[in-house]
Amino acid sequence: MHYPLSCFFAGVFVLLQTAQADTVRTLEADGWSATVDAGTLTGLTGPDGRPLWEAPSAPYGPGVVLDEKTLRAAPGDVRWGADGTAVASSFAGVDGLRVNTRFTLDAQRNELVVEQEASSPQPGLAGVEWSVGPLPLESKIIIPAGGGTQIDADTPERVLSFNYPMFWEAQLAIVQITPDKGFYLWSEDSEHCFKRLQLVRTDAGWMMNLTVYNYAPFDTLTTARTPPWRIGVYQGDWRVPAKAYRDWRDAFMHPLPLTRQQPSWVANTRVQVLNDGDTDRLEALAKQLDPSQVLLYILHWRKQEFDRDYPEYSEFAQTTLPMIKRAHELGFRVMLHVNHFSVTDTHSSFREKYADVITRSPFGQHEMLAYKNTRIKPPIVNYYVNPASRAWREDFVGRMKELVELSGVDALHLDQNVHVHNDYNGLIDGMTYVQGVQALHRELREALPQVALCGEGVNELTFPYLSFAQRTVWSAMRGTIDRSSIGNGHPVSAYLFRPYVKFVGWPGYPSGYEQPQLYAAWWEDYRSWGVIPSIKVLRRAPDDLLEPQGFFEQQMDEARFWTENRVDQDVDGRWPPDVAFPFLTADGRPVYRMKDRSTLCAGEEISRTLSDITATDLPGHVEGWLFYNKDEIFGLNPVQWYPYFKEPRDLSAFHIEQLPEGVRPVAVTASVASLLVELEADDSGVLVDLGNMPERLTGGLRDTSGQETLLELPIEGRSNASLLGGGGVLRLTPPGTAPMDTDAEGDLVNKAQGLGEVFARCTLTLPEGPAQFLSEVGMDGRAEKKSDGMDFTVVVSDGERTATKTVFTALGARQPLNLDLAPFAGREVTVTLLAGAGPANDATKDQGLWYHPRIVTSAPGAEDSALAFVSGKSPWRWLAVDGELMEIAQLPQEGDRRLASGLPTPDCLLFLAQAPFPAEVPGVLDEAPVAYTVMDRYGYVEGERGGLTLPRLSRAIVPAGSVVRVDIPLSLQELTSPVVVEIDLSLAAPSPQLKLELRWNGHRITLHQEEEEPGSFVFRSEPVDIPGGVGLLSLTLDAKACRSDVTLASLEVLMDTDF
């Protein structure tokens, strides 16, 4: 894109004052001033005459993107021209390359204006860049990108890039220096040319690099020019500059507010529900919510497999049309999922019509861009057609008209429509890609004026044509929860777009029923984005909708309130500082989603989620939580989320009123015969959390020969490795032969061989008494299924002895990595954490997370503390604490409470309905009473039975898609040698997808399958140290991957010490 500079300078004047250094100029505006050093904005002074922010000097000058490399001028090589232009003409390796960056003041608007032009003696000039900073780390940088993002000192990433107009949704950035003042920066560009905003964290602060790109292809280009960048200061909250920008944009784009849009039903829509073809759920849903305010989003509706055989949209699954008919009879609106630019590689039109207009990367080998799902067979490859193609737009719009005529649907979801690529093909049918995106959306609206459109995201190209837009929490979309990377959502994008578009949940957004912790993690950002209640009812039985549980119940409560009170956004209304997002009821009452995770209406609590706390004195309850008394709910893990309900907790039911000091519950496993409470050390006993990067932490790289190089922390870029920390999490990339990068969608990009390990190290003295190293490890969600995995190793040494533990994982799901430090009591130890590329030494896309690597001891006084509980009407008659059995009726009583005093710090509590079976070792457990519990794939109990024995489980059924747990309470004599558990399992028919897992008191025991015949299996455990006393042996039969029910023929469990 080439801009004539003369058109930008009308109505501006320049006032330059020379500062001490030759590279520095100060520009005086009305009531404020700007300092520019070597073409970089390095400071602003506010209306009070005090610096808003100031940097001592610029680390670099203006730059260009040439031959796919960013070249920046050194500050000393930048000179000022007489007209206020910073001239950079010295770039390493390229003679004759020149960048002019002109700074002027617009007196009428009291803004600083920055424009650039670049020329190169060699072709391949892709873009031109200038910078702002370093900005104070304590400032808040607010960017309408990825839903709305706030970057500050707690942001773990060192480099962030936002590309306009794809994920940088509006070409604005706000830097909030204090809560009531700051400055803003935006591009006065009505043609939406390609740009990048990059933030790089340095010791001095955040550097903001702003690049404007030419339209590809770049091969022959030798010049580049930019539209004006505008900078100004503001007082008040962030909405002051956001409103000014919104007013400018809307003046030339003329979007219609929701209340004036067609179809008119859009304004009345307040809930989205993701469903499939099941009509029984619709009947139940209609009893809970007003159907006229609910948009049903149908993801899987075509006859073809999901995402396969695009662009075919005329063949329906058997259940689709009857479901749409019944939904309309009940009053629901229905939206179908389509893809706006995808053609499958096996579809005839790919080769016959669209091969020449497939979007290509502007860099590298200019490969055709595509979505590839290689996890299924045959793989799905969907290529991206440039929507500038007239033939594609006519074809796609025609197919959508036919789809609407055949189905009668009310809305279409345009998957991936947030994509905007700088296509190497250049103009197609006389249009740029940007113009093609606008044309496709405009032509769809003209062809289907009574059909609402929804986008996968939103930006300034698409929002005038959309009624709905999905929101995606990119940092959590892969299924991992890194609390340092979530919760940075900001409502700035909602402020800019929400008057015209309603935000709804993404289809991959987790269900509050099926993935409660991940669901709650998403709401850390959804809360700030103004997302309307979005509920996933896929796979749910109608009864689940009528009697919801946990977070799913909370979702339904909020959705019901939204529809009964006709709640809508209120972004221009009152917005107190403790409010995450404001709404308004139809009768004018304010509804606030609060930053403390509650939702309030005129003082009434609608919902609340608990997190970041260990206890609360609120009077209500957490569903299913057993740890409370009349004063508080306690034992909460501050890094987890809990659905809170305001109804008072039941003090007469079974519950635990006090735990021994220094522990908190980590898991509860219940059956009709037993209740196991697994415990872990709470934060009171944490000596050090290495994930917080304490000052004593050191680190470096260890090569494949074991040679170490100590480096200053954090590590980034040395041998392409990284070690970053904060919020209790270490983010690790092992050294490799190629750097880690990210593409336009935030996915990891590299191909590398490992060069060793990255390590962190800490030396400390352990107290006398027991201590443990506790942590969890996993892959970054972006690396899962793309990396072959990483090794995570902890090594503890006191100079005389060494203990080590390694976990290899390729999964995003967290894996425990713990080590007993009892042998080192009272000793000075060195703890080393190492992350490597794994057994294959393949470092491709290796990015791991080490969660809360901490050293924990018993809390003071924990050696002699008490357990208190109320039995209520529970069946529990016996209690075992770390193997010691007590009869509950014989324990001291204090009112309704039973007390067990003088307890050491326990690892678990086991409540039993009957005395445990006295097992002999060696011996067979045929006569031991067992409990049989059937659960769905998400752990919800579907059926249970006690009073059985293992021989009576012949012909027992493990339903397909379910999990069965067989619990066996045992009493063992003192054992002087490790135990091996053997499991002989015979099935009525072979089922190779069935998986087994064995646990003792919740601790997993590794099993090896030693023999296999069709339908017959023998599993033996590794030798394991099991202390004598009472415990719970649990065998899990996992049929989640089975396509048909599994029938047991026989099940036998043996325990032996002879291995």
N, C-alpha and C positions, 0 to 999 in steps of 0.2 A: 504494500500500500504506500503510495507516494502522496505526501501532503504538501501543497504549495505554502511555504512559510509566510509569504506576504499576507495571506488571508488571516493570519493569527495575530498580527501585531497591531491592528487598528485599535485605537482607544487605550493604549497602554503607554506608560512612561517609565523611564529607568532612572533610578537614583542610586549611585554607587559611592560607597565610602571606603577608602583604602584602610585596611587594618595593618597590624604589625608585619605579618608575613606576606610575601608577594602572591601566594596562592589563595589568600583569604579576602573575601569581600563581605561587607555588611549592607543589606538592602533595607532601607527604612520605609515602612508602610505607615498607615494611619493608626497609631497606637500600638504598634508592634514592629518587630524587626526580625530579619532572617540572616543567619551567618552561613556563607557558602565557602567551603575550602576545597580547592582543586576540582570544582564541579560537583562536589558532594554536599548536600545540605547537612550541616553539622550542628545547628543550634537555632532556637527561636526564643525571643524575648517577648513576654506577654504585655498586656495593657498596663499592668502595675509596674512595669520597668524591671521586673525580676525575670531571670531566665526560666522559661518553661522547661527547657533542657538544653544542655550544651555539652559538646564533645571536645576533647582537647585538640583533635586533629582528624583528618580523613585518612583511613587506612589505604584507600585507593581512589582513583579518579574514574571518569566515564569509561565505558567499555563497548565492545561489539561482540556479536556471535558470528564468527567467520569459520568456514569449513568445520562446523559443528563444535567449535571450541570457543569458550568465552575468554576474550583478551581484554585486560583492563590496564589503563594507563597508571603509571606510578604517580603519586601526588606531585612530586617535584618536576614532572614532565608536563604539567598542565599550566598554561599561560592564559592570562585574561586579555581579551580584546577590548577595544574602546567602546563597543556597543553593548557591553555586559555579557559577552560570550566567553565561556571557558573553553579554550582550544586545547585538545589533546591530539598530539601528532607524533608521539613516540610510543610505539608498541613493539615489544620484543618479537623479533623475527619477521616483521612486516614493515617494510619501508613504504612511506607514502600513505599509510592509513591515517585518516583524520576524522575526529569527532568534534563537532561544535555543539555545546550545550548552552543555550541562551536563557538567562534568568531576567525576567522583567516583572514589573509590578502593575497590576490592573487597578488604577485608582478608583474606578467606579465601583468595583466589587471588593476592593481592598484585599486582593489575593495575589500571591506570588504565582507567576506563570513560568513553566519550564518546558522548553521545546528543544528537540535535538535533530541534527542531521549528520549523517556519516557518509564517507566516501572511501572506497578501497581500490587500490590498483589491481587487485585480483578479484575474480568473481567468487560467488559463494557467500555474499553478505546476507545473513539471515535476519539480523536484528541489531538494535542499538540500546544501550543501557545506561542508566544513571542511578545514584544511590542516595539514601538517607540514613544517617546514623554516625556512630553507634547510639542507639536509643537505650534509655535506662532499662535494665532488666525488670525493675519494679513497676514500670509502666504497664498498661494494658493495651495491647494492640488488637483492635477489633476489626475483623475482616468478614464481609459477607461471602463466605466460601464454605462449601460442604455443609450447608444448612445454617451457618453462622458460627464463627470461631473466635475465641479469645485466647491470645497468646500472652504469657507473662513469665515471671521467674520460675514458676512451678512446671512449665511445659517441658517434658522430658526430651523432646526432639531437639537436635542441634541444627538441623536444616529443614525448612518447610518451603514447599513450592506450591503456588496456586496459579493455575492457568485460566485466563479469561478468553472466551466467555463460557468455558465448560464448567469447572468447579469453582473458580472465582466468579461468583454469580452476578455481581454488580461491581463495576470498576471504581470502587471506593475503599479507602482504608482510614480508620480513625485511631489516633493514638491518644489514649486517655492518660494524661500525666498525673492528675489527681481526680477524685470523683466528680469535680465540677469544672474542670478545664482541661484543654489539650489542643491538638491540632488535627486537621483532616487533609486528605490528599485524594484527588480523583482525576480521572481522565475525561476531558471534554471531547468525547468521540461518539458521534451518533451513528457511525458506520460499524462499530463493534469489531475493530481489528484485533488480531491476536496479541495477547500480552501475557507477561508472567510477573507475579509478585513473589519474590523469594526472600525468606528471612533466614539469616545465618547467625547463630549465637556465638559470640566471642566473649573473652574475659571482660571487655569494655562495655558490652551490651549487644543488642540486636542490630545487625546491619540489614537494611531493607533495600533490596536491589530490584529495580523496575525496568523491565525489558519490553520493548515494542517490536513485534516481528513483521517482516515483509510477508506477503502471501507467497507460499511455495508455488513452483519450484524456485530454489535459490541459486541454481547452477550458474546463471548468467548475470545475476544482480550484483551491482557494484555500489549502489547508493541505498540509503534508508532514511526516512523522515518519520517524525512522530506527530500525533495530535498533541494539543496542549495538555500538560499536567497542571492542575491547580492545587495550591496549598493555602490554607488559611487557619487562623486560630479561632477558638470558640470558648464560650463560657456557658455553663449549664451541664446537663447530662448529655450522653452520646446521641440522643435523639435530635439535638440541635443541628449538627452537621448532617445527620442522616436525612432529616426532613428537607434541608436545603438541596441535597443531592436528589432526593425523590421528586421534589418539585421540578427541578431542571429536567430530569429524565422524562417525567410524565408529560411535560409540556410539548415534547415532540413525539412521544409514543402513544399518547391518548388512550391508556388502558381503561377498561370499564370496571367500576367497583362491583363486588359480588351482588349487591342489591339490584343492580341494573342489568345483570347478565342474562342471557338466554342459554340454555333453558332455565326457566324461573325456579325450578325445584332445587337448583344447586344451592341457593341461599338458605334453604330450609334443611339442608343436609348437615347433620351434626355428629354422626357416627359412621365409621367404616367397619365392615365385618368381612373378613376373608373366609370364604366358604368354598365347597365344591358342589357336586350335583345332588347332595343329600337333601331331600325335601323335609324329612322328619325334623331336622335341626331348625328349619325355617319356622315350623309350627311352634317349637319351643321358644325360639328367639322372639317371635311376634308376641308371646306372652310377657316377655321381659321389657321390650323396647317398642316405641312407636315406629312401625315400619316406614311411615312416610318420611322419617328423618334419618333413615338408615340406607347407606349405599353398600350393596353386596358386591364384593370384588371376587370374580371367579377366575382363578389362575389356570386351572387345568380343565378346559372345556372342549378342546378339539379332539377329533378322533385320533390324530397323530400323537405320538409321544411329545411331552412338553419340550419346546424349543427345537423340535425336529421338523424338517420339511417346510421351512418358510420359503415363500410367502403364501402358503395354502391356508385359507380361513373359511372354506365353504363346507367342510365335513365336520359334523358334531359328534361328540361322545353320546352314548345312548341316553344318559341322564340329563344332558344339558337343556334341551328345549322344554321338557316337562318341568324342570326346576325353574326356568325363567318364567314359564306360564304361571306356576303356583306362586312364585315370588311377587309377580305383578298382581295376582288376585289378592294377596295379603297386603299389598301396598308398598312393597320394597322397590327401590331402584336397583338396577343391575348393571355392572360394568364388566366387560370382558377384556382379557389380556391379549394384546397384539404387540408385534415388534415393528417399529416404524422404518427400519432400514436394513433388515437382515434378509439374506438369501442363503439358504443352505447349499453347501458345495455339491450335494447330490441332486438338487432340484434342477430340472431341465433349463430353467431360465438363467441359471448362473452362467453357463457356457454360451447359451444362445443369445442372451440379451444384455447381460450386465457385467461380463468379465472385464470390459474396458472402463467401467465407471466404479469399480471397487476402490474405496478409499485407500490411499497408500501413505505410509509414514513419510514425513518430509526429510527425515534424517536416515543415516545408515544405508541399508540396502533397499530402502523404499519398499519394504514388504507390504503386501496387502493386509489390512487390518481385519481382525476377525475375533469372535468369541469361540473358544475351543473348550469343549467338555470331553476330556479324554478319560474320565472316570467311568464312563459307561461304554458299552459295546453294542454296535459300532460307535466310534466317537462322533460327536456332533461338532461340525465346523460351520459357523454362520458368518459369512462375510458381510462387511459393512458397505452398502451402496451409498455413494455420495448423493444426498437428496437434491443436489443441483440438477441431476439428470431428469429431464422432462419426462422421458419414458417411464422412469421409476415412479415419479409422482402420479402420473396418469394411471399407471397400473395399480399402485397401492391405494389411491383414493377410490378407484373403481371397485377394488376388492372390499374396501370398508363399506361402501354404499350397499354392495350385495350382502355383506354380513349383517348389516343393520336391518335390511329388508327381510332377510331370512329369520332373524332371531328376535327382532323387536327390542334389542337392548337399549339402555338409556345413556350409556357412557362407554368410552373406549380408553383403556390404559395403553399409552404408547411407551413400550419398554425401551430403555436406553436412549430416550430422546434428549437427554442431557448432553449427549456426545456432540462435540463440535471439533472437527479436526482440520488442521492446516494441510490439506490434501496435496501431495506431490503432483497429482494430475493437473493441478491448476484449474482454470475456468472450464466448466462443463456446461454446454448449451448457453454460454455467455454469462454464467453465474458463478460466484464464489460459493464455497461450502456454507458460509454464514448466510448468504442470501437464499441458498437452497433450503436450509433449515426453516427460515421464516416463510418461504413459499409453501413448503409442504404443510406446515401448521395452518397457514392462512387458507389454503385450498381445501383442507379437510373441514375447517369451520364453515366455509362457504358452501361446500357440498352437503354438510350435515349440520345445519344450524340448530337443530333440536337435540343434538347429541353432545354431551359434555365430554371434554378431553381431560385426561390425567397424564402427568408426566412422571418419569423416574427422575425426580429432581426438577429444578427449575433454574432458568437464568434469564438474562435480559433479552434473549432472542425469542424465548418460548412463552414467557409469562402472559403476554397480551392475549394468547389463544387458549390458555389452560384454565380450567375451573378447579382442578385438584393437582397436587404435586406430592409425590412420596418423599419422605425424608429417611436418610440412611446414616447411621452412626458408623462411619467408616472404620474407626479404631476398634469397634467391637463386632463388626459384621462377620468376621471369620470364626466367631465363637469363643475367642479368648477374652478374658476380663483383665485388663491392665488399668487399675484405678488411676494411675498417673496420666493416662492418655484419654480418659473419658471425663465427662463433667466440665469440659471447656467450651460447651455450646453457648452461644450468645444469640439473643433475639434480633440482631441487626437485620438478618435476611428476612425474618418474619415482618419486621417493621417496613421493609422496602417492598415486599411482595404480598403480605397477608391481606391488605385491603382488596386484592384482586384474585387471590388464589387461596384455597383451603389446603392446609398441610395434613397428609394422612400417613399412616404407617407403611413402610416398605414390606413387600411380601416375605422377605427373609427375616423380618422383625420377629423376635422370639415370642412364643406364647407364654402368658403368665401362668398357665397350667403346666405346660410341659417343660419349660426351662426358666424357672422362676428367678434365679440369680441373674441370668443373662438378660431376661426381660427387664429386671430392675436396673441393670447397668445401662441399657438403652435409654431408660427414662431419665437418667442423669442429664442427657442432652435433650430428649424429647420435651422435657418439662420447660426448657427455655425456648423452644422453637414454636410453641403454640400448636402442636400436633393435636388434632381432635381425637377423641377416644377411638382407638383402632384395635379391634379384637379378632383374634384368630380362633375359629371354631372348627378348623379341619381336624378330623379324627376324634372329635368329641361326641359322646353320646348325648342325646337330648336331655337326659337327666343332669348331665354336667352343667347345662345352661340353666336349668331350673334350680339346681342346688350347687352353685359354684363354690370353689374352695380357694383359700389363700389369695395370691395376687390376681387370680382369675375372678374371684369374687369382688376384689377391689376394682378391677376393670369394669365389671358389670355395674357396680354401684355408681361409678363416675359416669358411665354411659347413660344410665337411667336418669341421673340428675341432669345431664346435658340435654336430654330430650324432653324431660318433664318441665324444665325451666327455660328451654330454648336459649341456650347459652351461645354467645358469639364473641369473637375477639374484639378487643378494645385498645388497639395499639396506640391510639392518639389520646387516650384518656389518662386518668391519674395512674401513676406508676411508682409506688413507694420503693425505696431501695432494697427492702427485703422480699420483694415480689419477683419471681422468675418470669411470669407472664400474666397479663391481665385480661380478663373476659368480663362480659356483662350479660345478665339475664334479660329476658324480654321485658320485664317490668322495671329494669333499671338498677338492679342490685349488683354490686361488684362481685366478681368471682376471681379469686387469686390462686394461681399455682405458686406456692411459696418456695423460697430457696431452701427452707428447712424440710422439704419434701412433703408438705401437707397441701391440701386443697381446701380453701375456705370460701364461704359465701356469707357475707354480712356477719361474721363471727362464728357461723356454724361450720363444723368440720365435716367435710365430705369424704375425705380419705387422708391417709397418712402412711408414709413408709419410714421405718427406722433404719439408720445406718450411722457410721462414724461414732457410735457410742457403745459402752459396755452395759449400761443400765438406764432405765428411765422410770420416773415416778408418775408418769401418766396413768390415769385410772383404768384404762381399757386393757385389751389383751392382744397377744399375737397368736393366731390360730395354730393349735397343735403344740405350742411352746409350753414346756413343763416346768420352767424355772422362774418362779415368781412367788411373792408373798403379798401381804396386804399393802406393803409400802412401795414395792417396785417390781418391775420385770428386770431380771439380771441375767448374767452369763452370755450376753450378746457378743458376737464377734464384730469388732468395729469395721472390718473390711467386707462384711456381708450385709444384705438387705433383708428386712423383715416387714411383712404386711401387718399393719396395726389397725385394730378395729376398736371403736370407742365403747362398745358394750363392756361392762365390768367383768373382770376375770372371776372365775368360779373358785372360791377358796375352800369349797367342800369336796371338789373333785381331787383325784390323785394328782399331786404336783410336788416338786422339790423346792423347799423354801430356803435352803442354804446348802452350798457346796463347800467342801474343804477349801481352805485358802490356797490361792495360787493356781487354780485350775478353772477351766470353762468347758462346757460341752462342745464336742465337735461333731457328734453324730448320735442319733437315737435309732435303734433297730428294735421293732416290736413284733411280737407274735402273740397268739393266744396263751402261750406258755411262758414267755419271757419278755423282758424289756432290758436291753443293753444300752447303757449310756457310756459312750466313749468320751474320754476327757483328754485335754491337752493343757500344757502350761499356758497361763494367760500372760498378758504383757507386763504384769507386776514383777515377773522373774527374768525379764529380758536384760542380759548384760550388755549386749550390743546387737544392733540390726545393721548388718553390712550393706543392706539395700539402701540405707540412708546416706551412704558414702561418708562415714565419720572421718575426721581429720587424720586419725591414725592409719587409715586404709592406704595401702600402697598398691601398685599394680604394674603390669607390663606384659611382655610377650615372651613365650617360651617356644623356641624352634623345635624342629623334629628330633634334634640331637639332645635336647634337654637344656641347651644354653639359654639363659634368661637375659632379657634386656629390660631394666627398670625404666618406666616412663611416667611422666606427670599425668595425674588423673584430672579430668576424664580423658580417655583415649579416643581419638577419632582420626582415622585416615592412615595411621602408621601401619604399613604392610597391609593396608585395607581392612584393618581390624577396628573394633570399637568396644569401649566399655563405658557406658553411661549409667547414671544412677539417679535415684530420687523417688520419694514416695514409697520407699521400702522395696523397690524393684530394680534389679540390675538388668540392663539391656546389653546383650553381648553378641558380637560378631567375631568369629575366629579369624586369624590372619589368613589371607588367601592371595591368589595370583591376580585377582581382578577386583576393582572396587564395587561396593554395593551401591546401587542407584534405585530410583523409583521412576515409574512411568507416569503418564498424565493421569492415570486412575489411581495412583498411589501404590501399585503393585511393585514388588521387589524385582529388580532386573540385574542379573549378573550370571556369569559362568566362571567358576573358579575352582582350583585345586587348593587344598589346605596347606598351610605353611607352619603349622604348629598350633599353639593354644594361646588364648588371652587369659590373664589371671589377675585376681585381686587377692591381697594378703593383709592379715591383721595379726598382731601379737598382743596377747593379754594374759593375765594371771587368773586362773579359775579358782573359785572359792572351794573350801572343803565341802564335801557332800556331792550329791548327784547333779549332773549337768548334761545337757543335750545340745547338739546342733540340729536345728529344725529348719526346713525350707520346702519349697515346691519349685519344680522346674517345668518348662514347656516351651514350645516354639511360638514365636510371634504368629498371629493368625494369618498374616500375609505369606508366611513361609510354609505353613502346613500344606502338605500334599504337593509342594514344589521343591522343598528341601528333602534330602534323604535322611535328615536328622542330625543331631549333635550329641556329643558326650558332655555331661556335666559331672565334675568330680570335686569332692571335698577331701582335703588331706589335712590331718591334724597331727602335729609332732611336738614333742617336748625335748628333742635332742637325743633321747634314749629309745623311745618307742614311737611308732607311727601307726595311725589308723586312717583308713581311706574307704571311700564309698563312691561308686560311679553309677549314674543312671544315663542310659541312652534313650532318647525319645525323638520321634518325628511328629509328635502330636501337639496340637494346641492345648488340649486338656492337661491340666496340671498333674504332675507326678510327684509323689513325696520323695524327698532326698534328705534323710535324717541319719544321724550318727550319735551313738552313745558315747559320752565323754567321761563316764565314771572312772575309767582307768587313769585319767589325768587330773583327778581332784587335787586341788592345792598347788598345781604345777603351772609354770609359765609355758604357754603353748603358742605355736604359730599355726594359724588357720589359713589355708590357701584354697581358693576357689578357682577352678580351671574350666574353660569351655573350649572344646575342640570340634573338628569337622566330622568326627565319627569314624567308624572302622574303615569305611571306603575312602576316607580322606578327601571327600568331595565337599567343598565349601560353598557350592552353588546355593544361593538364597538362604544361607544359614544365618538366621537371626533368632536368638534365644532369649528367654526371659527367666530370671532367677528371682522368685518371689520371697521376700522377707527371709533371707539367709541370716539366721539369728542364733545366738547362744543363750540358752535359757537355763536357769537354776530354780530350785524350789524357793517360793516366796518366804519371807521371814515369818516364822510362826506356823508354817504349813505342816511341820512335823507332828503337831498335836492339835488338829482342828476338827470341826464337827460337821456332820451331815444331818440335815433336818428335812423331813418330808411328811406329807399328809397322805395316808393310804386311801382315804375316801372309800368308794365302793369297788376299788380295784381288786383283782384276784391275787395280788402279790402277797405271799406268805413268807418268803425267804429273801434274804439280801446277801449278796457276796460282794465284798470290796477287795479288789485285787486278790481274789481267790479265797479269802476268809469268809466262811459262811456264818450267817446270823439268822436266827428266827425272829421275824419282825415283831411278833407278839411279845417277845421277851425284852425288846429294847425299851429304854426309858421313854415315858410319855410326858409331854408338856402340852396340855390342852388336846387339840387334835393332832399334834405333831409327834412323830417318833424321832428320837435322837440317837445317832451313832457317834460317839466321841472318841478322842484319842487316836484318830486315823492318821496314817502317813499320807503323803501326797499320792492319791490313787491314779491309776491309769484307766480304770473303768469301774462302773457300778453295774451289777447284774441283779435285777429283781425277778423272782421266780414264783410261779403258781404252785409248784410242787418241789419237793426235795430233789436235787440232781441225781442222776443215775451214777452209781459207783462203778466206774469203768476199770477193768483190769488191763494192764499193759504188760505183755502183749495180750490182745484180745479182740473179739469181734463185737460190734455194737448192735447186734440184732435185737436185743431185748431192751435197748434204751428207748424211752418215750421221745417222740419227735413231734415237732409242729411243722405243718405244711402250709406255706403262705404263697398265694398266687398274686402277682402284681403286674400292672401294665408296664410298658417299656419305660415309663417315667417314674416308676416307684410307687404309684398309688395302688393300694390294696384292693383287689377284686374279689378275693375269697380266701378263707383260712380255716384250718381245722387242726385240732390238737388230739392228744390221746392215741396217736398212731405209733407204730414201730416200723423199722425199715422194711421187713418182709411184707408188711401190709401195704407198702407203696407200689407193689406190682400192679400193673394196669392203671396206675395213676397217670394223669395227663398233664403235660406242660403245653398250654395253648400257644399256637403260633403267634409270634410277636410279643410274647409275654416273658416274664421271669418268675421262676419258682425258687423259694428259699426253704431249705430244710434245716431247722434249728434243733440242736441236740445239747441240752444242758448236761454237763458231766462233772463228776467229782473224781479227781485223779490222785493217786498216792504220790508221795515225793519221788521225783524222777532224777536219777543221777546221770543220765545220758540222753542225748537228743532222741526225738521221736520221729518216726516216719508214719505217715497216714497213707493207706492204700484204699482206693475206691474202685470197686468192680461194678460196672454199669452195663446192663444189657437193655436194648431197646427192642420194641416189637417190630420196628422197621428201621433201616438205616436213616440217620439224620446227621450228616457230617457238619451241618451248620451249628449244631448245638455246642455251646461252650460251658465249661465248668470252672468254678472258682471256689476256693476253700479259705476259710478265715477262722482264727481263734481269737475270741474277744475283740473282733473287728480288725485284727491284723491279718493281712493277706499272707497265705502260705503258697509258695510256688509249687505248681503241679507239673509233672512231666508225663506225657502219654507214652507208656512203654510198649504196649501191645495194641493191635487193632485188628479186629475182624469185622465183617459187615454187621453192623448193629451191636457190636460188643466192644467195650473199651476197658482198659486197665490204666488207672492213673496212680502215680506214686509221687508223694511230696519229697522235697528236699529234706534232709534232717533238720529238725527245728527244735530249739530249746523251749519247752513248755513247762513252766513251773507247776508244782503240785498244787492241789486245791481245786476250787470250783471255777468253771469257765464255760463258755458257749462255743461249741463247734458248729459252724454254719457252712452248708454246702449250697451254692447257687447254681441253678440250671438255667442258662440263658438261651432262650429260643427267639430272641428279637430278630435274628436273621433267617429264621425258619419259615418256609412257605406253607407248611402244614403242621398240624398238631403233632407233638412227640409223645408217644406212649411208652412208659417204662415197663420193662419185663421183669427186671430185678435190680436192686440197689443194695450193695453191701459195703460197709466201712470197717476197716481193720486198723488197729494201732499197734506199732511194734517198735522196739528199740534195736532190733537186730537188722542192720542195713549193710 
